Amino acid sequence: MKDLVFEQIIRIRDSGKTNMFDKNMVQRLAYEQGFYELVIYLEEHTKEYIHFIMYGTEE
C-alpha cells in the first residue's frame, strides 16, 4: 500500500462519516474528496484493504 493511500484511508477514518467496513461508502467519500488513488485501490485490492482495517497491518 502506498503512503498516499494509507493517508487517505486515515483521513476518511478520522472524519467519522462512515463505518470503515462499508467499502462502498468509503469509496464514495474518497471520490467526493478527490482521493482517486484510494477509489482505485478499493476496487483492485479489497482483500488487502479489509485486512488492513481489521488488523492495522498490510497482508
C-alpha positions as CSV (number, residue, x, y, z in Angstrom):
1,M,0.0,0.0,0.0
2,K,1.4,3.4,-1.0
3,D,1.8,6.0,1.7
4,L,-0.7,8.2,-0.1
5,V,-3.4,5.5,0.0
6,F,-2.6,4.9,3.7
7,E,-3.0,8.7,4.4
8,Q,-6.3,8.8,2.5
9,I,-7.7,5.9,4.5
10,I,-6.7,7.6,7.7
11,R,-8.3,10.8,6.7
12,I,-11.6,9.0,5.8
13,R,-11.5,7.2,9.1
14,D,-10.8,10.3,11.1
15,S,-13.7,12.1,9.5
16,G,-16.1,9.7,11.3
17,K,-18.5,9.8,8.5
18,T,-18.7,6.0,7.9
19,N,-18.0,2.6,9.2
20,M,-14.7,1.7,7.6
21,F,-16.1,-1.8,6.7
22,D,-18.7,-0.1,4.4
23,K,-16.3,-0.2,1.5
24,N,-18.9,1.4,-0.9
25,M,-19.3,4.4,1.4
26,V,-15.6,4.7,1.9
27,Q,-15.2,4.7,-1.8
28,R,-17.9,7.3,-2.3
29,L,-16.4,9.6,0.4
30,A,-12.9,9.1,-1.2
31,Y,-14.3,10.1,-4.6
32,E,-16.1,13.1,-3.2
33,Q,-12.8,14.3,-1.6
34,G,-10.7,13.6,-4.7
35,F,-8.9,10.6,-3.2
36,Y,-8.9,8.8,-6.6
37,E,-5.9,6.6,-5.6
38,L,-8.0,5.2,-2.8
39,V,-11.0,4.7,-5.1
40,I,-8.9,2.6,-7.4
41,Y,-7.2,0.8,-4.5
42,L,-10.5,-0.3,-3.1
43,E,-11.6,-1.7,-6.4
44,E,-8.4,-3.6,-7.0
45,H,-7.3,-4.6,-3.5
46,T,-10.5,-5.2,-1.4
47,K,-9.0,-8.2,0.4
48,E,-5.9,-6.2,1.4
49,Y,-8.0,-3.2,2.5
50,I,-10.2,-5.3,4.8
51,H,-7.1,-6.9,6.3
52,F,-5.7,-3.5,7.0
53,I,-8.9,-2.3,8.6
54,M,-9.1,-5.4,10.8
55,Y,-5.5,-5.8,11.9
56,G,-3.8,-2.4,11.2
57,T,-1.1,-4.1,9.1
58,E,-0.6,-5.0,5.5
59,E,-1.1,-8.5,4.5
